[in-house]
């Protein structure tokens, strides 16, 4: 399963995404794609998206959590950074000790 959370989606990209995904909420797309199709869709988006376009991708992956997180462009989630600790993908919001950050 793949979930895309997009910012400022142009109508052409929104229409393209609706070929493979449903849009249960504005700018949130959910679907199941094979790896090849997903890469083609992602490449199309990156080629045709405006500079201010941002996207958060959560996709199935063969790891311990069963998913991976990818952030493309400005996603509008200030202060939230995707990190991986011991092979586990997480979203970091803030750190108690700023000198001990994994990124």
PyMOL commands that set and color helices and strands:
alter all, ss='L'
color gray80, all
select helices_A, chain A and resi 11-17+35-48+98-100
alter helices_A, ss='H'
color red, helices_A
select strands_A, chain A and resi 2-7+22-25+28-31+54-60+67-72+81-85+88-92
alter strands_A, ss='S'
color yellow, strands_A
deselect
rebuild
show_as cartoon
